[in-house]
């Protein structure tokens, strides 16, 4: 399982299995087969699972972006300054996001 595609597929299979187990456990304990509350709860659980999967994919994409930035900068300088430059760019981006969040919460 060295291929990133296999890892992503395995992750989604795990999410699907966990969702099925959670659905079965909720059906057994609360009898969610009938009623609007049961459908709403199942929709909520499905949405939360999708959001969590999206968060994992966003984190993976961010890591790949930073790694590719490091590799690109590494073509022009030694590994240590390339890593330092990549980390500085990352910290500036994080600080910018914090400033934007503070501005939005005024």
N, C-alpha and C positions, 0 to 999 in steps of 0.2 A: 504494500500500500504506500508506495513512494510518489505516485502520481497525485497532484493536487485535485484532479477531477475525481479520483476514487475517494479521496478524503471528503469532498463536498457531498458526493453521492451517499457515502456511509453516514455522514451527519444527518442528511435529510431522511434516510431510512430510520435512523435512531429517533428523530423527532416524530416521524409517523408512528413508530411503534409505541412511543411514550404517549402520544395523543390517543391511540386506540386503547391503551391500557387505562388511561385516565377516563376516557369515555365509558368504558366498560365498568369501571369502579363507580363512576357517578350514576350510571344507569342502575346498578345493583343497589346502591344505597338510597337513592332519592326517587327512583322510578321516573326518569326524565323522558320516557317515550311519549308522553302526552303532556300538553300544556305549553303555554307561551313562555313561562319561566324557564322551562327546560331547554327550549330552543334558544332562548336568549343566552342562557348560561353556556351552552355548547358553542354558540357563535363567539362569545367572549373568550372562551378557552382557545378556540381556533385562532382568533385574532392575536391573542397574546403569544401563542406559539409562532405565528408568522412574524410578529414584531421581534421576538427573540432571535429567530433565524436571520432576519434582516440585520440585526445588530451584530451578530457574529460575522456575517458577510461584509459588513461595512468595516469592522475591525480588521478582517483579513485583507481587504482591499487597501486600507490605509497602511498596513504593514508592508504590503507589496509595493505601494507607491514610495514609501520611505526607503525601502531596500533598493528599488530601481534608481532613486535619486542618489543614493550612496554609490551605487555602481557607476552611474554616469559621472559624478563628480570625481570618483576614484580614477577615472581615465586621465584626469588633468593634474592630480596631486597624489601624494602618498596616502595610504589608508587612514592614518590617524587624523590628519587635517580634513579628509573627506568625511569621516565620521563626525568630527566636531562641527563642520559646516552643516551637515544634515541635521544634527541635533539642535543647532542654533535656529535653523529654519523651522524646525518642528516646534520649538519653544516659542518663537515669535508667532506662529500660527495659533498655538494654544492661547497665548496672551491676547491675541486679537479676538478669538472666540469668547474669552472671558469678558473683555471690554464690551463686545457686542451684547452679550447676555446681560451685563449690568445696565447697559443703555436701554435695553428692551424692558427691564423690570423697574424702571423709574416710576 
